[in-house]
């Protein structure tokens, strides 16, 4: 089944009591009160037909109905609730009307809010506190209310189903980056021909445009690293981004989905699966890191 992210933010425009109801009842919801009829001045739309809406309301309601029909795993963030909730929508579920209240503005009375909602399987729904959810909230989509979530891999499904067998593909891209950084600090990495990091000089991942890890090795040389779950492409843009750093005198490393260590265009190419095996499976530090990173 597919995995989805849904954000119940202030944009939902509902009061605290309604938000609490969604949380307590293990519901996810969207609020598109304006349809094409032009009656919003009198009441919120109750239509569940995507064709009655326009723009993002139409596309999101269609996606919402697809989730109900086919089922899927969900990570939901709720305004005022640290962390979030993971769960599963069973195939054959239905989109239901949930009646709540708009958030009050000034002296205006809180009018009825009509939400479109889906109930999670309450036997599998799991509340996550802020610490437990950090590996998900750190990589949640930055924009949009409701979307399919590709980058999270199997992490949400693993949490919902209680799967304790974690494989490389279970790690989100940010965790793969941290795994590589931690591995490069070890003597084992140096024995396998990688620069051994003494320290990093920039935050890992999203804050840098071209690379994922920037550090200094044991010999005082700058090291620039790209981490990707994709296969090696010698002419691909990801690999080419390292060129300017190599020409600046940096050692460059490209972790990817490949079978063997190689030198491609002057960059050291190293199998991501080897990092997982050598660090997460064969060292106590790596095992502890994996346990904390994946909530095992």
PyMOL commands that set and color helices and strands:
alter all, ss='L'
color gray80, all
select helices_A, chain A and resi 10-12+16-24+50-52+55-70+130-137+155-161+168-170+173-183+187-191+237-240+243-247+272-281+284-294
alter helices_A, ss='H'
color red, helices_A
select strands_A, chain A and resi 3-8+27-30+72-78+81-89+96-101+112-119+126-128+146-148+197-200+213-217+222-227+251-256+262-264+267-271
alter strands_A, ss='S'
color yellow, strands_A
deselect
rebuild
show_as cartoon
